[in-house]
Amino acid sequence: MEKLVLLRHGESVWNQENRFTGWTDVDLSDLGKQQAARAGQLLQQHGYTFDIGYTSVLKRAIKTLDIALENMNQLWIPVQKSWRLNERFYGALQGLNKAETAARYGAAQVQEWRRSPHAHPPAITKDDPRWPGHDLRYAHLTARELPLTENLSETLARVMPFWAEKIMAALRRNQKVIIAAHGNSLRALVQYIDHLSDEEVTSLDIPTGVPLVYELDEDFNRIRHYYLQEDGPAPAASPAAK
Ligand SMILES: O=C(O)[C@@H](CO)OP(=O)(O)O
């Protein structure tokens, strides 16, 4: 039996300000740093050790993994970063306040942009400073890989090669894996691992800074999954999107 731990980054400054974030590289809030430390302490208390960590190229996830590993005294393990684990690219919504956007476009429209697997948020254009083609860390991406907007299905499609080539390969080597990523890149991964329908993934929300443990059989099918919390494991239910 393999154990895989998924960890959404701790609260970011823009989570706190209720702004659409996507690929914007915002930092953790003080609460987010505390959540990351607590996640590491919980993992250590429950005896978790890891052989390798995977994260995105965004500092809120990188720092969450760092802080969690430091609190487990495992900061020394290899960590691989990939843009494929980035948050879903939120297009022209990036930077906007979610409540103000709902007041302008209607709550139903905003909820669809946020949670539907197929709805595209409004796109940016390549002359927009938010276009990742302007950012050195994405210089190796092809024109097709650089998003102008992304829906959840497209996020899943770009997470998948990394899952198959890197993460599953590590699991096959019996390595113990932790992935620190984002609300929507993890929703996409959970949809895949759990075979969730589009309807089920619409109501899936993953909390910040709480380790989500998957116990997998040798074919990487889920045996059990649960959140690791102060008062013991909690079912990985799918609370409605906020
Ligand atoms: O802003 C974002 O990038 C994400 C995660 O914080 O928000 P949402 O919950 O709307 O997908």
The ligand as a Gaussian input file, in Angstrom:
#p B3LYP/6-31G(d) Opt

LIG

0 1
 O       -7.833000      32.583000      -6.732000
 C       -7.435000      31.444000      -7.038000
 O       -6.459000      31.242000      -7.783000
 C       -8.185000      30.237000      -6.505000
 C       -7.580000      29.665000      -5.266000
 O       -7.446000      30.584000      -4.240000
 O       -9.489000      30.658000      -6.214000
 P      -10.800000      29.817000      -6.412000
 O      -11.174000      29.285000      -5.076000
 O      -11.791000      30.815000      -6.920000
 O      -10.554000      28.757000      -7.438000

